[in-house]
């Protein structure tokens, strides 16, 4: 079933993924295709490439143009939402490319090539005027929805409007609300304008032109428009929170059926055209996405060829990972790329006693990073131990070890106890820790943190929640966090785009704090750090790619998160993929965000 790679070609890179992580995903997909699964195909023109460990990091193995067959994807948890405008999970954003054509996307190619931003629904990269405050974009004139209706620029405007109402669209980035000229727009569901098009900062002078007015310069606007929330939505078809049950497709596939949080079935969109979409393919006859599947079952189904992809690409569990790495044959079908993801724990700056910097530092010093790394899968699958929030794959990264994560990876008990004295809690304190209970590795990591903090007298009570609503209702809902004394929250983060701003802004910029679907979970709101992000908006081009990371990735005196590792992920489906993840616990003035 070598057509899988082409059928899933566009999903090799989503705006939030590092290029190498995408390469691993593509390789995993291809190998799964070449297994003895039940899918069928015809007219295969694949060229077999030699399978070798990590061959999928910089190349595509066994590419194919074969049509037909059924692809099966499994996920261990449900999505936050399949509505393109209401998601922030990386794996869901990947899947969205099958049915949602955003303004921009990333070039569909492995390795660093996949980090190149390209127009998708847009015709070009846009024109900037008025000292960086006005952007003009044009969209392709002949893109159609699944019902044959032609997409209009006003549909893109409406899609942007939807993101303003967090009571309905609880998830996703907040760049439009922060940078567009009318941040207090209530969203279309409360819009009193007759046509529900009251967002004055976005104008549509004709059916193919979109003019966006900013309150302040934002050189990375095209990157923000690569999120699926810029994919057009016809107002007459919008059903609010129920739109996730059947979003109107502009991609190669459309919803045939969706049993909420159980099974999604996709079939070819008859009105999709390759002539207007060079970055996706329509080869498989059907795609089935099974949700809430046991992770161990997913791993074994991948090895058996019964499923072609772990949709979340979270990596193999310990048992199957060991089996893959011990077998030369299985390992040859595996990849272990260094990803741009970071695993960490957010240290909330608004929940006592974590409001005290010294208390946060005590947590930072005390955590046994090596034990957490082991919980995530060890050095191969768990990734290297992190000492910074930002992953080393991001342009502008600077290495430092402010809290002895590298020099004392099993924890610095002496320094932790000194900080407890300074924060007025010499015998320790109590706090709650939130985590996703349907993720075995995260559960193990939370338990490891609990054990290591107990050594210095910090009593941690674990609070488990489901992945699908974790950021919407729990860790990403400040009111819930405060009322339930959640001082520490497990999380992870892929960059929104491949520079320092794209990695850090949503995590530590005070302007990004929102009531639900919050990504600044540490609720860090430090004027000095906020100003660094504002200053970065004055640089462009290569200088921005560098300085956007340097200015905000340097050591902070106050930690908002505790990083663990830059992960490698072990996954398989006849192409096993051990992939590293960069994670951390941070005690600075700053925290990390959501994967």
Residue, then its C-alpha position, 0 to 999 in steps of 0.5 A: x500500500x505504497x500510495x499512503x505516502x502520497x495520499x497523506x502527502x500534505x500531512x507531512x508538515x503542519x504549521x506547528x511541526x518541525x521539519x524533521x518531525x514531519x519527515x519521521x511522520x512521512x517515513x512512518x506512513x510509508x512503511x506502514x503502506x508497504x506492510x501486508x495490511x488489508x488495503x488494496x491499490x491499483x496502478x502503483x508506480x512506486x519506486x522502492x527506496x532502501x529502508x534504513x534507520x533514519x532514512x525517512x528524516x531527509x527523504x521519502x521512502x517508497x513514494x507512490x502515485x497508486x490510487x485506491x484502498x483504505x487508510x486506517x489511522x488510530x489515535x489514543x485520545x480524541x481531538x480537541x475539535x475537528x473544526x479547523x477554527x477550534x483546534x491547537x493540537x498538532x496532530x489535529x492541525x495535521x489532519x485538517x489539511x485533508x479537508x481545510x485549505x488555509x491561506x498558507x501552508x508549508x512545502x510538502x517535502x522532507x527535511x529542512x525543505x519542509x520549513x518553507x512557507x508557501x501560498x496555498x489558498x492565497x496566490x502569493x505571500x501578500x503585499x505590505x504597506x502603511x509602514x507594516x500595518x496593512x497587508x493585502x492578499x489575493x485568493x485563488x478564484x476557482x477553489x470550491x467547497x465540497x458542494x460545488x460553491x466557489x470560495x470567496x474572500x468574505x468566507x476567509x474573513x468570516x473564518x477569522x471572525x469565528x476565532x474571536x469568540x472563545x465561548x464557542x471557539x475555545x481553542x487555537x492561537x490568539x494572534x488575530x485578537x492581539x495584532x489586528x486593529x479591532x481586538x474587542x470584536x466579539x465574534x460573529x455569534x454576537x456580531x450585530x452587523x446585518x451580515x455578521x461581517x463586523x470585523x472592521x480590520x479585515x476588508x474584502x473589496x471583491x471576491x478574491x481580495x482580503x485586506x488586513x489592518x493591524x494595530x502594530x506591525x506583525x511580520x509573521x502574519x503569513x505564518x499565523x495564516x498558515x493555521x487552519x483557522x484561516x481556512x474559509x467557512x461559508x457563514x450559511x453553513x456554520x453551526x457553531x460548536x457543532x461545525x466540527x461534526x461536518x466542516x465544509x471541505x476545501x481539501x481532497x477529502x470530506x466527512x462521510x461520517x463522524x461519531x463524536x470522539x469515536x470514528x471519523x470516516x473521510x471520502x474523496x471530495x468530488x469538487x477538489x481540484x489538483x490544479x488549485x492545490x499542488x500540495x495535497x493528493x487524493x489517492x486513497x478511496x477512504x480514510x478511517x480515523x479511530x479515536x480513543x484506542x489503547x496505545x499498546x494496541x495501536x503499536x501492535x496494530x502498526x507492527x501487524x500492518x492493520x493500521x497505517x498511522x498513529x495519528x498523534x505520532x506520539x511514539x511507540x510505547x516501551x514494550x514495542x519500542x524495545x522490540x523494534x530497537x532490538x530487531x535489525x529488520x524492524x529498526x531498519x523501518x524506523x526513524x529517530x529524528x530530533x523534533x522541535x517539540x518540548x515536554x515540560x511542566x508549567x509552573x503557574x505564577x498565579x497559584x500560591x505558593x507558586x506565586x513566589x519565585x523562590x518556590x518555583x525555583x525550588x520545584x525547578x531544582x528538585x525535579x529529577x529530570x532523568x526520571x522524567x526522561x525515563x518515563x517518556x521512554x529513555x534517551x532514545x524515545x524520551x529525548x535529550x534532557x532539556x535545560x531551556x524552554x525552547x528546543x535546539x532545532x529552532x533558529x535563534x536557540x541559545x544553550x544555557x543551564x540555569x537550574x543545573x538540569x544538565x549538570x545535576x540531571x537527577x535533581x539538585x536537592x541542596x539548591x531546592x532546599x535553599x530556595x524553599x528557605x527563601x520562599x518561606x516554606x522550609x519544610x515544603x508545601x502542597x500543590x496539585x499537578x494536572x496531567x492527561x490521564x489517557x497518555x501513559x507516558x505523561x502519567x508516568x512522567x507526572x508520577x516521577x515528578x511527584x516522587x522527586x518533589x517529595x524528597x524536598x517536602x513538596x507534596x504533589x497531588x495528581x489530578x488526571x484529565x482527558x486529553x480532548x478537553x485538557x486545555x479547554x476546560x482544565x489546564x488551559x482554563x485559568x479560572x479552573x486552575x486557580x479554584x483547584x490550586x493547580x500549581x503545576x501542569x504537564x504539557x508540551x509544545x511544538x513551535x507555531x512556526x520555525x523561529x523563536x517568536x513562533x515557539x515562545x510567544x504563545x507560551x510566555x507573552x502576557x497578551x496571549x492569556x485567555x479564559x479558555x484554551x489558554x497556552x500561556x498556562x504559567x500565566x506569565x505576564x512580565x513587562x520586560x518579556x512582553x516588550x521583547x516580543x514587541x521589539x522583535x516585530x521591528x525586525x524582518x527576514x533572516x535577522x528576525x529568524x535569528x533575533x526572534x529566538x535570541x531575544x526571548x530564549x536567553x536565561x530569565x531570572x524567574x521560571x514559568x515552566x520546568x523543561x524535561x526533554x527534546x523528544x525522540x519519538x519511537x513509532x512504527x507501522x512497518x516504519x518505526x519511528x523513535x523520535x526525541x522530544x525536548x522538554x523542561x521544567x522552567x522556573x524563570x519568569x516564563x512558561x511553555x504551551x500545548x501539545 
